[in-house]
Protein backbone atom coordinates (compact mmCIF):
# COMPACT_ATOMS: atom_id res chain seq x y z
CA UNK A 1 0.00 0.00 0.00
CA UNK A 2 1.35 3.40 -0.96
CA UNK A 3 0.10 6.77 0.26
CA UNK A 4 0.66 9.76 -2.02
CA UNK A 5 0.62 13.41 -0.97
CA UNK A 6 -1.27 16.11 -2.86
CA UNK A 7 0.61 17.39 -5.91
CA UNK A 8 2.34 14.03 -6.47
CA UNK A 9 3.96 13.43 -9.88
CA UNK A 10 6.03 10.29 -10.51
CA UNK A 11 9.66 11.17 -11.23
CA UNK A 12 9.99 8.56 -14.00
CA UNK A 13 8.08 6.66 -16.68
CA UNK A 14 7.63 3.03 -15.64
CA UNK A 15 7.47 -0.06 -17.90
CA UNK A 16 6.98 -2.66 -15.15
CA UNK A 17 3.65 -4.47 -14.90
CA UNK A 18 1.28 -3.65 -12.04
CA UNK A 19 -2.17 -4.31 -10.69
CA UNK A 20 -3.33 -1.09 -9.03
CA UNK A 21 -6.43 -0.61 -6.89
CA UNK A 22 -7.29 2.90 -5.67
CA UNK A 23 -8.30 2.77 -2.02
CA UNK A 24 -8.99 6.50 -1.72
CA UNK A 25 -8.30 9.77 -3.50
CA UNK A 26 -8.18 10.75 -7.18
CA UNK A 27 -5.37 9.94 -9.58
CA UNK A 28 -4.38 10.33 -13.21
CA UNK A 29 -2.61 7.55 -15.09
CA UNK A 30 -0.62 8.78 -18.09
CA UNK A 31 0.10 6.07 -20.67
CA UNK A 32 2.31 6.24 -23.74
CA UNK A 33 0.92 5.68 -26.34
CA UNK A 34 -2.66 5.32 -25.02
CA UNK A 35 -3.37 8.64 -23.31
CA UNK A 36 -4.76 9.68 -19.94
CA UNK A 37 -7.06 7.76 -17.59
CA UNK A 38 -8.66 9.34 -14.52
CA UNK A 39 -9.48 7.05 -11.59
CA UNK A 40 -10.69 7.34 -8.00
CA UNK A 41 -11.43 5.27 -4.90
CA UNK A 42 -12.77 1.84 -5.87
CA UNK A 43 -11.26 1.91 -9.39
CA UNK A 44 -8.36 -0.20 -10.57
CA UNK A 45 -6.25 -1.05 -13.59
CA UNK A 46 -3.67 -3.54 -14.84
CA UNK A 47 -0.67 -2.86 -17.07
CA UNK A 48 1.70 -5.56 -18.33
CA UNK A 49 5.48 -5.43 -18.44
CA UNK A 50 6.93 -3.39 -21.30
CA UNK A 51 3.58 -2.85 -23.09
CA UNK A 52 3.39 0.83 -22.19
CA UNK A 53 5.27 3.57 -20.43
CA UNK A 54 3.16 4.94 -17.61
CA UNK A 55 3.25 7.24 -14.60
CA UNK A 56 0.84 8.42 -11.93
CA UNK A 57 0.02 11.89 -10.72
CA UNK A 58 -2.44 13.23 -8.18
CA UNK A 59 -3.56 16.73 -7.30
CA UNK A 60 -5.34 15.59 -4.13
CA UNK A 61 -3.26 12.60 -2.98
CA UNK A 62 -4.64 9.30 -1.76
CA UNK A 63 -3.83 5.62 -1.22
CA UNK A 64 -3.13 2.91 -3.79
CA UNK A 65 -2.69 -0.83 -3.38
CA UNK A 66 0.00 -1.79 -5.92
CA UNK A 67 0.89 -5.41 -6.76
CA UNK A 68 3.89 -6.13 -9.01
CA UNK A 69 4.70 -9.52 -10.44
CA UNK A 70 5.81 -11.77 -13.26
CA UNK A 71 2.25 -13.06 -13.58
CA UNK A 72 1.43 -9.89 -15.55
CA UNK A 73 3.79 -10.76 -18.39
CA UNK A 74 2.08 -11.68 -21.68
CA UNK A 75 2.09 -15.43 -22.43
CA UNK A 76 3.37 -16.27 -18.94
CA UNK A 77 2.38 -19.76 -17.76
CA UNK A 78 1.31 -19.64 -14.13
CA UNK A 79 0.96 -23.37 -13.53
CA UNK A 80 3.45 -25.96 -14.73
KEDREN-739087 format. One record per residue (C-alpha): x, y, z; residue in one letter; residue number from 1. Coordinates in Angstrom, 3 decimals, padded with zeros to 6 digits. Layout:
BEGIN
<r east="X" north="Y" up="Z" residu="A" num="NUM"/>
...
END
This chain:
BEGIN
<r east="000.000" north="000.000" up="000.000" residu="X" num="1"/>
<r east="001.352" north="003.403" up="-000.961" residu="X" num="2"/>
<r east="000.098" north="006.768" up="000.265" residu="X" num="3"/>
<r east="000.657" north="009.762" up="-002.022" residu="X" num="4"/>
<r east="000.616" north="013.411" up="-000.969" residu="X" num="5"/>
<r east="-001.271" north="016.111" up="-002.860" residu="X" num="6"/>
<r east="000.607" north="017.387" up="-005.912" residu="X" num="7"/>
<r east="002.341" north="014.033" up="-006.475" residu="X" num="8"/>
<r east="003.964" north="013.432" up="-009.882" residu="X" num="9"/>
<r east="006.027" north="010.294" up="-010.506" residu="X" num="10"/>
<r east="009.658" north="011.169" up="-011.227" residu="X" num="11"/>
<r east="009.989" north="008.557" up="-013.999" residu="X" num="12"/>
<r east="008.083" north="006.656" up="-016.684" residu="X" num="13"/>
<r east="007.627" north="003.027" up="-015.639" residu="X" num="14"/>
<r east="007.470" north="-000.060" up="-017.899" residu="X" num="15"/>
<r east="006.979" north="-002.658" up="-015.153" residu="X" num="16"/>
<r east="003.647" north="-004.470" up="-014.904" residu="X" num="17"/>
<r east="001.285" north="-003.651" up="-012.037" residu="X" num="18"/>
<r east="-002.165" north="-004.306" up="-010.693" residu="X" num="19"/>
<r east="-003.326" north="-001.088" up="-009.029" residu="X" num="20"/>
<r east="-006.434" north="-000.606" up="-006.894" residu="X" num="21"/>
<r east="-007.287" north="002.896" up="-005.670" residu="X" num="22"/>
<r east="-008.303" north="002.774" up="-002.023" residu="X" num="23"/>
<r east="-008.986" north="006.496" up="-001.715" residu="X" num="24"/>
<r east="-008.302" north="009.769" up="-003.503" residu="X" num="25"/>
<r east="-008.182" north="010.748" up="-007.176" residu="X" num="26"/>
<r east="-005.370" north="009.935" up="-009.584" residu="X" num="27"/>
<r east="-004.378" north="010.334" up="-013.214" residu="X" num="28"/>
<r east="-002.613" north="007.549" up="-015.089" residu="X" num="29"/>
<r east="-000.618" north="008.783" up="-018.089" residu="X" num="30"/>
<r east="000.099" north="006.067" up="-020.665" residu="X" num="31"/>
<r east="002.308" north="006.242" up="-023.739" residu="X" num="32"/>
<r east="000.919" north="005.683" up="-026.337" residu="X" num="33"/>
<r east="-002.657" north="005.319" up="-025.017" residu="X" num="34"/>
<r east="-003.375" north="008.643" up="-023.311" residu="X" num="35"/>
<r east="-004.759" north="009.685" up="-019.936" residu="X" num="36"/>
<r east="-007.058" north="007.764" up="-017.590" residu="X" num="37"/>
<r east="-008.663" north="009.340" up="-014.516" residu="X" num="38"/>
<r east="-009.484" north="007.049" up="-011.586" residu="X" num="39"/>
<r east="-010.694" north="007.343" up="-007.999" residu="X" num="40"/>
<r east="-011.432" north="005.275" up="-004.896" residu="X" num="41"/>
<r east="-012.771" north="001.844" up="-005.872" residu="X" num="42"/>
<r east="-011.264" north="001.912" up="-009.386" residu="X" num="43"/>
<r east="-008.361" north="-000.203" up="-010.571" residu="X" num="44"/>
<r east="-006.250" north="-001.049" up="-013.590" residu="X" num="45"/>
<r east="-003.668" north="-003.542" up="-014.839" residu="X" num="46"/>
<r east="-000.666" north="-002.864" up="-017.070" residu="X" num="47"/>
<r east="001.702" north="-005.560" up="-018.331" residu="X" num="48"/>
<r east="005.484" north="-005.431" up="-018.445" residu="X" num="49"/>
<r east="006.933" north="-003.389" up="-021.304" residu="X" num="50"/>
<r east="003.580" north="-002.854" up="-023.091" residu="X" num="51"/>
<r east="003.395" north="000.827" up="-022.189" residu="X" num="52"/>
<r east="005.266" north="003.572" up="-020.431" residu="X" num="53"/>
<r east="003.156" north="004.940" up="-017.607" residu="X" num="54"/>
<r east="003.254" north="007.236" up="-014.598" residu="X" num="55"/>
<r east="000.839" north="008.422" up="-011.931" residu="X" num="56"/>
<r east="000.023" north="011.889" up="-010.719" residu="X" num="57"/>
<r east="-002.437" north="013.230" up="-008.179" residu="X" num="58"/>
<r east="-003.561" north="016.728" up="-007.302" residu="X" num="59"/>
<r east="-005.336" north="015.593" up="-004.126" residu="X" num="60"/>
<r east="-003.262" north="012.604" up="-002.982" residu="X" num="61"/>
<r east="-004.635" north="009.297" up="-001.761" residu="X" num="62"/>
<r east="-003.832" north="005.619" up="-001.219" residu="X" num="63"/>
<r east="-003.128" north="002.910" up="-003.789" residu="X" num="64"/>
<r east="-002.695" north="-000.832" up="-003.384" residu="X" num="65"/>
<r east="-000.004" north="-001.786" up="-005.925" residu="X" num="66"/>
<r east="000.887" north="-005.406" up="-006.760" residu="X" num="67"/>
<r east="003.888" north="-006.131" up="-009.007" residu="X" num="68"/>
<r east="004.698" north="-009.522" up="-010.436" residu="X" num="69"/>
<r east="005.815" north="-011.771" up="-013.260" residu="X" num="70"/>
<r east="002.250" north="-013.060" up="-013.576" residu="X" num="71"/>
<r east="001.429" north="-009.886" up="-015.546" residu="X" num="72"/>
<r east="003.794" north="-010.759" up="-018.387" residu="X" num="73"/>
<r east="002.085" north="-011.679" up="-021.678" residu="X" num="74"/>
<r east="002.088" north="-015.429" up="-022.433" residu="X" num="75"/>
<r east="003.373" north="-016.266" up="-018.943" residu="X" num="76"/>
<r east="002.378" north="-019.755" up="-017.758" residu="X" num="77"/>
<r east="001.311" north="-019.640" up="-014.127" residu="X" num="78"/>
<r east="000.956" north="-023.371" up="-013.535" residu="X" num="79"/>
<r east="003.447" north="-025.956" up="-014.727" residu="X" num="80"/>
END
